[in-house]
């Protein structure tokens, strides 16, 4: 019996040690946008003529300082260079300043971190959002008082509480968070398809089994290119720009696969 227990521990220990030793890798150096590629509506991949994404004071900032006080639907995302499958992503964010005056009501104090996203090269020039899962970032005050760390699903669906959920946005259990202060976000994506959102160290939303949505026209193109497969197992990280200034720092990834 003792020998059997010892053998079990020997089999388990390397797995636990491997998980504990997986390093956290900074993917933003605080000085440059090296490794990141912007993609904005109406622009070629890599072009950001109005300098929407800049590095200031060691932070990766979504800035509208060079815009003519108009957003005009110029949604943007900046993509990290490597696709990820099973991982943890942690970051700090701060919503700040005034939104551009012509954005939609729901875009006020609103941004997001996309993951399992398609490549920017496969997006249409006028496509506002990549097919992806979104860790939605919200702050108050805003017209609708809602928490942060929610899930939005452009071109995707997930399973929650044992059922496939077709809602576009699903609220987390996070408290309301005021704009202007730094918050900590984290996303855990396990190899079995289970995903958890964290705000300031607390789990606020869990779901699983992400898939491409055949009813979405952009997802349908990706499904066809994948030979009909809908299971969503990997993709890119992207930081959103939708008319509200926000900044990020301490962006790190821990690979779990």
FIDOPA-445820 format. One record per residue (C-alpha): residue number from 1; residue in three letters; x, y, z. Coordinates in pm, 1 decimal, padded with zeros to 6 digits. Layout:
// residues N
NODE    nr   rest       east      north         up
NODE   NUM    Ala          X          Y          Z
...
***
This chain:
// residues 257
NODE    nr   rest       east      north         up
NODE     1    Unk    00000.0    00000.0    00000.0
NODE     2    Unk    00278.5    00242.7    00093.7
NODE     3    Unk    00457.3    00165.5   -00230.2
NODE     4    Unk    00140.4    00238.6   -00429.6
NODE     5    Unk    00091.5    00571.4   -00252.2
NODE     6    Unk    00454.8    00665.0   -00308.7
NODE     7    Unk    00425.8    00582.1   -00677.9
NODE     8    Unk    00111.6    00799.4   -00705.6
NODE     9    Unk    00291.7    01091.6   -00545.9
NODE    10    Unk    00584.8    01050.2   -00781.9
NODE    11    Unk    00351.8    01063.9   -01079.5
NODE    12    Unk    00167.0    01369.6   -00952.3
NODE    13    Unk    00462.9    01570.0   -00825.2
NODE    14    Unk    00627.3    01651.6   -01161.3
NODE    15    Unk    00297.5    01788.4   -01295.7
NODE    16    Unk    00246.0    02010.6   -00990.6
NODE    17    Unk    00606.4    02129.1   -00999.0
NODE    18    Unk    00583.5    02208.4   -01368.8
NODE    19    Unk    00272.0    02419.2   -01314.8
NODE    20    Unk    00431.0    02601.2   -01021.7
NODE    21    Unk    00747.7    02676.5   -01216.5
NODE    22    Unk    00582.3    02812.1   -01531.6
NODE    23    Unk    00726.8    03165.6   -01556.7
NODE    24    Unk    00530.8    03484.5   -01598.8
NODE    25    Unk    00653.0    03650.6   -01918.3
NODE    26    Unk    00616.0    04026.0   -01970.8
NODE    27    Unk    00469.3    04089.7   -02316.6
NODE    28    Unk    00485.7    04469.6   -02287.4
NODE    29    Unk    00826.7    04615.2   -02200.2
NODE    30    Unk    00699.7    04953.8   -02077.5
NODE    31    Unk    00910.7    05136.2   -02335.4
NODE    32    Unk    00804.7    05033.2   -02686.4
NODE    33    Unk    00528.2    04859.0   -02877.6
NODE    34    Unk    00766.4    04586.6   -02990.5
NODE    35    Unk    00572.2    04265.7   -03054.4
NODE    36    Unk    00240.8    04446.9   -03092.7
NODE    37    Unk    00055.3    04519.4   -03419.0
NODE    38    Unk   -00226.5    04776.3   -03441.9
NODE    39    Unk   -00528.9    04722.8   -03662.7
NODE    40    Unk   -00783.4    05002.0   -03697.0
NODE    41    Unk   -01097.8    05024.1   -03907.6
NODE    42    Unk   -01018.7    05171.1   -04247.1
NODE    43    Unk   -00641.7    05124.4   -04213.1
NODE    44    Unk   -00396.9    04864.1   -04333.3
NODE    45    Unk   -00277.5    04618.8   -04069.9
NODE    46    Unk    00008.1    04783.9   -03883.2
NODE    47    Unk   -00089.6    05143.8   -03968.9
NODE    48    Unk   -00190.6    05379.6   -03688.0
NODE    49    Unk   -00162.9    05729.1   -03838.8
NODE    50    Unk   -00330.1    05906.9   -03544.4
NODE    51    Unk   -00111.6    05730.4   -03287.1
NODE    52    Unk   -00400.8    05566.8   -03106.2
NODE    53    Unk   -00163.4    05327.5   -02931.1
NODE    54    Unk    00132.4    05494.2   -02759.6
NODE    55    Unk    00367.9    05432.6   -02470.3
NODE    56    Unk    00360.0    05706.3   -02206.6
NODE    57    Unk    00497.8    05699.4   -01852.4
NODE    58    Unk    00569.0    05328.6   -01889.2
NODE    59    Unk    00209.1    05246.6   -01981.5
NODE    60    Unk    00049.7    05123.1   -02303.7
NODE    61    Unk   -00205.7    05393.1   -02362.7
NODE    62    Unk   -00511.4    05414.3   -02587.3
NODE    63    Unk   -00497.3    05785.0   -02672.0
NODE    64    Unk   -00713.5    06016.1   -02876.5
NODE    65    Unk   -00485.3    06320.0   -02845.7
NODE    66    Unk   -00434.5    06334.0   -03223.8
NODE    67    Unk   -00799.0    06280.9   -03320.4
NODE    68    Unk   -01012.0    06574.3   -03435.6
NODE    69    Unk   -01243.1    06525.0   -03135.5
NODE    70    Unk   -01431.9    06262.0   -03337.9
NODE    71    Unk   -01423.6    05885.5   -03312.6
NODE    72    Unk   -01626.6    05821.0   -03628.7
NODE    73    Unk   -01642.4    05446.6   -03568.5
NODE    74    Unk   -01265.8    05396.2   -03594.2
NODE    75    Unk   -01257.3    05087.9   -03372.8
NODE    76    Unk   -00910.2    04955.4   -03311.6
NODE    77    Unk   -00718.8    04667.5   -03157.0
NODE    78    Unk   -00350.9    04610.2   -03097.9
NODE    79    Unk   -00250.3    04244.1   -03123.3
NODE    80    Unk    00027.0    04058.6   -02942.0
NODE    81    Unk    00241.4    03868.6   -03191.1
NODE    82    Unk    00194.2    03508.8   -03070.0
NODE    83    Unk   -00117.2    03288.3   -03060.1
NODE    84    Unk   -00187.2    03130.6   -02722.9
NODE    85    Unk   -00380.7    02819.0   -02631.0
NODE    86    Unk   -00379.9    02748.2   -02255.8
NODE    87    Unk   -00251.8    03037.1   -02048.2
NODE    88    Unk   -00301.6    03294.6   -01779.7
NODE    89    Unk   -00293.9    03660.8   -01874.9
NODE    90    Unk   -00268.8    03928.6   -01608.4
NODE    91    Unk   -00259.9    04304.4   -01647.0
NODE    92    Unk   -00344.1    04631.1   -01475.7
NODE    93    Unk   -00570.7    04887.4   -01637.5
NODE    94    Unk   -00699.1    05237.1   -01571.8
NODE    95    Unk   -00984.1    05410.0   -01752.6
NODE    96    Unk   -00912.8    05781.9   -01756.7
NODE    97    Unk   -01014.3    06108.9   -01919.8
NODE    98    Unk   -01316.5    06195.2   -02129.7
NODE    99    Unk   -01448.1    05978.6   -02413.6
NODE   100    Unk   -01477.0    06125.9   -02760.1
NODE   101    Unk   -01815.8    06301.1   -02782.6
NODE   102    Unk   -01956.9    06107.7   -03078.3
NODE   103    Unk   -01920.7    05754.5   -02940.3
NODE   104    Unk   -02226.8    05543.4   -02865.7
NODE   105    Unk   -02376.4    05547.5   -02517.1
NODE   106    Unk   -02260.5    05194.0   -02439.4
NODE   107    Unk   -01901.1    05280.6   -02532.1
NODE   108    Unk   -01859.7    05532.3   -02248.4
NODE   109    Unk   -01610.2    05408.9   -01985.3
NODE   110    Unk   -01582.8    05088.9   -02188.4
NODE   111    Unk   -01289.8    04894.2   -02329.9
NODE   112    Unk   -01172.8    04535.0   -02338.9
NODE   113    Unk   -00905.1    04271.0   -02375.8
NODE   114    Unk   -00974.7    04026.0   -02655.0
NODE   115    Unk   -00835.6    03672.5   -02651.0
NODE   116    Unk   -00863.9    03362.6   -02869.7
NODE   117    Unk   -00892.7    03630.2   -03141.4
NODE   118    Unk   -00848.8    03581.1   -03513.8
NODE   119    Unk   -00538.7    03731.4   -03673.5
NODE   120    Unk   -00568.1    04094.6   -03787.5
NODE   121    Unk   -00470.9    03980.3   -04138.3
NODE   122    Unk   -00797.4    03782.0   -04162.6
NODE   123    Unk   -01018.0    04077.7   -04063.1
NODE   124    Unk   -01213.6    04281.7   -04314.2
NODE   125    Unk   -01091.3    04643.0   -04351.9
NODE   126    Unk   -01423.5    04768.3   -04208.5
NODE   127    Unk   -01457.7    04499.3   -03938.6
NODE   128    Unk   -01502.8    04664.9   -03600.9
NODE   129    Unk   -01414.2    04371.5   -03375.7
NODE   130    Unk   -01214.4    04053.1   -03427.6
NODE   131    Unk   -01392.5    03722.0   -03383.6
NODE   132    Unk   -01284.8    03648.8   -03026.8
NODE   133    Unk   -01375.6    03633.6   -02661.8
NODE   134    Unk   -01364.3    03965.9   -02479.5
NODE   135    Unk   -01278.9    04039.6   -02118.0
NODE   136    Unk   -01493.2    04352.0   -02106.1
NODE   137    Unk   -01367.1    04646.1   -01901.7
NODE   138    Unk   -01622.3    04890.6   -01764.5
NODE   139    Unk   -01607.7    05171.3   -01510.5
NODE   140    Unk   -01855.7    05399.7   -01339.8
NODE   141    Unk   -01998.9    05651.0   -01374.7
NODE   142    Unk   -02150.1    05555.7   -01707.5
NODE   143    Unk   -02508.7    05553.5   -01840.1
NODE   144    Unk   -02553.7    05187.8   -01736.1
NODE   145    Unk   -02404.2    05101.3   -01398.7
NODE   146    Unk   -02243.0    04764.2   -01472.6
NODE   147    Unk   -01950.6    04564.2   -01333.3
NODE   148    Unk   -01615.0    04501.2   -01497.7
NODE   149    Unk   -01463.8    04171.1   -01610.4
NODE   150    Unk   -01771.2    04077.0   -01813.0
NODE   151    Unk   -01768.4    03853.5   -02120.7
NODE   152    Unk   -01862.8    03965.8   -02470.6
NODE   153    Unk   -01863.6    03725.2   -02762.7
NODE   154    Unk   -01809.0    03877.9   -03109.4
NODE   155    Unk   -01857.7    03583.8   -03345.2
NODE   156    Unk   -01840.7    03324.3   -03067.8
NODE   157    Unk   -02052.4    03134.2   -02816.3
NODE   158    Unk   -01972.5    02966.1   -02483.6
NODE   159    Unk   -02123.7    02726.0   -02230.2
NODE   160    Unk   -02225.3    02858.8   -01890.3
NODE   161    Unk   -02418.4    02672.5   -01622.3
NODE   162    Unk   -02418.8    02365.9   -01845.1
NODE   163    Unk   -02592.6    02531.3   -02142.2
NODE   164    Unk   -02466.1    02700.0   -02456.2
NODE   165    Unk   -02534.9    03067.8   -02406.4
NODE   166    Unk   -02598.3    03286.4   -02713.1
NODE   167    Unk   -02601.1    03621.2   -02531.5
NODE   168    Unk   -02354.8    03873.5   -02669.4
NODE   169    Unk   -02251.3    04002.5   -02326.1
NODE   170    Unk   -02269.8    03826.1   -01989.6
NODE   171    Unk   -02217.6    04023.5   -01669.2
NODE   172    Unk   -01965.8    03919.6   -01406.5
NODE   173    Unk   -02005.5    03931.6   -01028.2
NODE   174    Unk   -01747.6    04209.5   -00993.2
NODE   175    Unk   -01841.2    04514.6   -00787.0
NODE   176    Unk   -01885.7    04846.0   -00964.2
NODE   177    Unk   -01542.6    05002.8   -01015.5
NODE   178    Unk   -01487.5    05377.8   -01048.2
NODE   179    Unk   -01293.2    05519.9   -01342.4
NODE   180    Unk   -00959.5    05682.2   -01271.8
NODE   181    Unk   -00804.8    05413.4   -01052.8
NODE   182    Unk   -00584.4    05117.1   -01136.4
NODE   183    Unk   -00748.3    04773.0   -01132.2
NODE   184    Unk   -00606.3    04422.2   -01184.6
NODE   185    Unk   -00752.7    04188.3   -01443.6
NODE   186    Unk   -00665.0    03826.6   -01509.4
NODE   187    Unk   -00785.1    03562.9   -01754.8
NODE   188    Unk   -00722.9    03192.2   -01704.4
NODE   189    Unk   -00772.8    02962.2   -02003.6
NODE   190    Unk   -00723.5    02593.7   -01930.4
NODE   191    Unk   -00648.4    02324.5   -02187.2
NODE   192    Unk   -00988.4    02161.6   -02118.6
NODE   193    Unk   -01167.7    02477.0   -02234.7
NODE   194    Unk   -01257.7    02613.5   -01891.2
NODE   195    Unk   -01212.4    02990.0   -01863.8
NODE   196    Unk   -01220.6    03217.1   -01558.2
NODE   197    Unk   -01215.4    03596.9   -01531.8
NODE   198    Unk   -01061.9    03762.9   -01225.9
NODE   199    Unk   -01086.8    04120.9   -01101.5
NODE   200    Unk   -00845.3    04230.6   -00829.3
NODE   201    Unk   -00769.9    03869.4   -00743.8
NODE   202    Unk   -01130.7    03750.8   -00718.0
NODE   203    Unk   -01295.1    03509.7   -00963.2
NODE   204    Unk   -01594.1    03693.1   -01112.4
NODE   205    Unk   -01703.0    03477.2   -01409.6
NODE   206    Unk   -01656.1    03115.8   -01523.1
NODE   207    Unk   -01756.9    02947.9   -01849.0
NODE   208    Unk   -01627.0    02688.4   -02093.8
NODE   209    Unk   -01629.9    02531.6   -02441.7
NODE   210    Unk   -01588.2    02839.6   -02664.8
NODE   211    Unk   -01692.4    02792.5   -03026.5
NODE   212    Unk   -01710.7    02995.5   -03344.2
NODE   213    Unk   -02067.9    03101.7   -03417.7
NODE   214    Unk   -02187.9    02983.9   -03761.7
NODE   215    Unk   -02455.8    03255.4   -03754.6
NODE   216    Unk   -02189.3    03529.1   -03754.7
NODE   217    Unk   -02065.3    03624.6   -04102.2
NODE   218    Unk   -01703.5    03676.7   -03997.2
NODE   219    Unk   -01693.8    03357.1   -03793.1
NODE   220    Unk   -01849.9    03169.5   -04084.6
NODE   221    Unk   -01548.2    03257.9   -04300.3
NODE   222    Unk   -01313.1    03122.2   -04033.9
NODE   223    Unk   -01521.5    02805.4   -03999.9
NODE   224    Unk   -01504.1    02745.3   -04374.4
NODE   225    Unk   -01126.9    02799.8   -04371.0
NODE   226    Unk   -01099.1    02544.5   -04088.8
NODE   227    Unk   -01289.6    02281.3   -04283.9
NODE   228    Unk   -01608.1    02325.0   -04081.8
NODE   229    Unk   -01451.8    02310.1   -03734.3
NODE   230    Unk   -01616.9    02537.4   -03478.1
NODE   231    Unk   -01417.1    02456.2   -03164.0
NODE   232    Unk   -01215.4    02761.0   -03053.6
NODE   233    Unk   -00894.3    02645.7   -02887.2
NODE   234    Unk   -00643.1    02924.6   -02945.2
NODE   235    Unk   -00590.9    03273.0   -03080.7
NODE   236    Unk   -00440.0    03613.7   -03021.6
NODE   237    Unk   -00457.3    03871.7   -02744.4
NODE   238    Unk   -00564.3    04222.8   -02844.5
NODE   239    Unk   -00627.1    04544.6   -02652.4
NODE   240    Unk   -00932.4    04740.3   -02760.5
NODE   241    Unk   -00980.0    05103.8   -02862.7
NODE   242    Unk   -01338.5    05226.5   -02892.3
NODE   243    Unk   -01336.1    05597.2   -02814.2
NODE   244    Unk   -01261.2    05588.1   -02440.0
NODE   245    Unk   -00904.4    05656.3   -02321.5
NODE   246    Unk   -00755.9    05371.8   -02117.7
NODE   247    Unk   -00406.0    05257.0   -02028.7
NODE   248    Unk   -00248.1    04922.2   -01943.2
NODE   249    Unk    00064.2    04815.8   -01757.5
NODE   250    Unk    00229.2    04499.8   -01619.3
NODE   251    Unk    00093.0    04283.0   -01900.8
NODE   252    Unk    00219.9    03929.5   -01844.4
NODE   253    Unk    00147.4    03579.1   -01971.1
NODE   254    Unk    00197.2    03241.8   -01804.4
NODE   255    Unk    00181.4    02954.3   -02051.6
NODE   256    Unk   -00004.5    02648.4   -01928.6
NODE   257    Unk    00049.7    02419.0   -02227.8
***
